[in-house]
Amino acid sequence: MKINWKRYIQSEPAIMLGKPVIKGTRITVELILEKLSEGESFQQILESHPHISDKAIKACLAYAHDSIKNETVFAVV
């Protein structure tokens, strides 16, 4: 079952200039995605940020998916 990222992710102009963050933190979705792309495991991220949950990390991935799922790329000739 796909996680409802809206329960875990927020974007408010007063928090991190409106970048999407894990609710109740200043940890951006961007940071979590960067850590994952660099090979960090969920467990390593949770050890570095013990106040977030496994579901919050999954919500970051779901947010990224929803952000690009309708993206279309056109070739420029």
GIMO-V208540 format. One record per pair of residues at least 24 apart in sequence whose C-alpha atoms are under 6 Angstrom apart, sorted by the first residue. I is the first residue (numbers start at 1). GAP is how many residues later the second one is. Records with the same first field share a line. If there is no record, write none. Layout:
I = GAP / GAP
//
This chain:
5 = 54 / 58
8 = 48
29 = 31
//
